[in-house]
């Protein structure tokens, strides 16, 4: 949550700086607060470059602000009878159910969502196993991909596993 607030503040800052840059570029120094404009000011290359960069950042910040209002949280399934939105929490519960009986995986935490056009799942786990970590990780990744495809027809591009603690299990 802190990261989201921090990025929001950063985007607001970019927006304010871009508006300030546009005003600085098109208004003369002695009349910044008045509504006058000198066309000969834009003949200086530094003003044109500064205005161009400011306009680009202004457009990017507007696109970012408007994209915040149409973001879907979850996975959208298009069927013959309409659309079904599966929440992120539902996807997390399917992953928890599939790993619930695995005694080698402890302290499961899940992050999932879209990364561009692809869906990504990140698992934070403690691993208690005598087998190879690479072998067990590959098994978990394939299990998650298969389970989500079987239940939701959701193709996962990346299943990232971050192991915080590893211990060998006594037989």
C-alpha positions in Angstrom: 0.0 0.0 0.0 2.9 2.4 0.8 4.3 1.8 -2.7 1.0 2.8 -4.3 0.7 6.0 -2.3 4.4 6.8 -3.1 3.8 6.3 -6.8 0.6 8.3 -6.7 2.5 11.2 -5.1 5.2 10.8 -7.8 2.7 11.0 -10.6 1.0 14.1 -9.1 4.5 15.6 -8.9 5.2 14.8 -12.6 1.8 16.3 -13.5 2.5 19.5 -11.5 6.1 19.8 -13.0 4.8 19.3 -16.5 2.2 22.0 -16.1 4.8 24.3 -14.6 7.1 23.5 -17.5 4.5 24.4 -20.1 3.7 27.7 -18.4 7.4 28.5 -18.1 8.0 27.7 -21.8 5.1 29.8 -23.3 5.1 32.8 -21.0 7.7 35.5 -20.8 9.7 35.9 -17.6 8.2 39.2 -16.6 4.6 38.2 -17.2 4.3 34.6 -15.9 1.1 35.2 -14.0 -0.6 37.1 -16.8 -2.3 35.6 -19.9 0.1 36.9 -22.4 2.3 35.0 -24.9 5.2 36.1 -27.1 5.5 33.9 -30.2 9.1 34.9 -30.7 10.0 33.1 -27.4 9.4 29.7 -29.0 12.2 30.5 -31.5 14.8 29.7 -28.9 15.6 25.9 -29.1 15.8 25.5 -25.3 12.2 26.7 -24.9 11.0 24.3 -27.7 12.8 21.3 -26.1 11.5 22.2 -22.6 8.0 22.7 -23.9 8.1 19.3 -25.8 9.3 17.4 -22.7 6.7 19.1 -20.6 3.9 18.2 -23.0 5.0 14.6 -23.2 5.0 14.3 -19.4 1.7 16.0 -19.2 0.1 13.5 -21.6 1.7 10.6 -19.8 0.4 11.7 -16.5 -3.1 12.2 -17.9 -3.0 8.7 -19.4 -1.9 7.3 -16.0 -4.6 9.1 -14.1 -7.4 7.9 -16.5 -6.1 4.3 -16.6 -6.5 4.1 -12.8 -10.2 4.4 -13.2 -10.7 1.5 -15.6 -8.4 -1.1 -14.2 -10.0 -4.5 -13.4 -8.9 -6.5 -10.4 -9.0 -10.1 -11.4 -9.4 -12.1 -14.5 -12.0 -11.6 -17.2 -13.4 -14.7 -18.9 -15.3 -14.1 -22.1 -17.9 -16.8 -22.7 -20.7 -17.4 -25.1 -23.3 -16.1 -22.6 -21.3 -13.0 -21.5 -18.4 -12.0 -19.4 -17.3 -13.4 -16.0 -14.9 -11.5 -13.7 -13.0 -13.8 -11.4 -11.5 -11.8 -8.5 -7.9 -12.0 -7.5 -9.0 -13.4 -4.1 -10.6 -16.3 -6.0 -7.5 -17.1 -7.9 -5.5 -16.9 -4.7 -7.9 -19.4 -3.0 -7.5 -21.8 -5.9 -3.7 -21.7 -5.5 -4.0 -22.2 -1.7 -6.3 -25.2 -2.2 -3.8 -26.8 -4.7 -0.9 -26.4 -2.3 -2.8 -27.1 0.9 -2.0 -30.8 1.0 1.7 -30.3 0.2 3.5 -30.8 3.5 6.8 -29.4 2.1 5.4 -25.9 1.6 4.8 -23.7 4.6 3.9 -20.0 5.2 2.4 -19.4 1.8 1.8 -15.8 0.7 0.5 -15.1 -2.8 0.7 -12.0 -5.1 -1.0 -12.2 -8.4 -2.2 -9.9 -11.2 -1.6 -8.7 -14.7 1.8 -7.7 -15.8 1.1 -6.1 -19.1 -1.1 -8.4 -21.1 0.1 -11.5 -19.2 -0.9 -12.9 -15.9 1.8 -13.4 -13.2 1.8 -15.3 -9.9 4.4 -14.7 -7.2 4.6 -17.2 -4.3 6.5 -16.5 -1.1 7.1 -19.7 0.8 9.1 -21.6 3.3 10.3 -24.9 1.9 10.9 -28.0 4.1 12.2 -30.7 1.8 14.9 -33.3 1.3 14.6 -33.1 -2.5 16.3 -30.7 -4.8 15.0 -27.1 -4.5 14.9 -26.7 -8.3 13.0 -29.9 -8.8 10.4 -28.9 -6.1 10.1 -25.4 -7.5 9.4 -26.7 -11.0 6.8 -29.1 -9.6 5.0 -26.2 -7.8 5.1 -24.0 -10.8 3.7 -26.6 -13.1 1.0 -27.5 -10.5 -0.1 -23.9 -10.3 -0.2 -23.4 -14.1 -2.1 -26.7 -14.6 -4.6 -26.0 -11.8 -5.5 -22.5 -13.0 -5.8 -23.5 -16.6 -8.0 -26.5 -15.6 -10.3 -24.5 -13.5 -10.4 -21.0 -15.2 -8.7 -21.6 -18.5 -6.2 -18.9 -17.3 -2.8 -19.2 -18.9 -0.1 -18.1 -16.5 3.0 -16.7 -18.1 5.1 -16.6 -15.0 5.0 -18.4 -11.7 7.7 -16.8 -9.6 8.7 -18.6 -6.4 10.5 -16.7 -3.7 11.8 -19.0 -0.9 12.4 -17.2 2.3 13.5 -20.2 4.4 14.8 -23.6 3.4 15.2 -26.5 5.8 15.8 -30.2 5.3 13.1 -32.5 6.6 14.0 -35.5 8.7 12.6 -38.8 7.5 
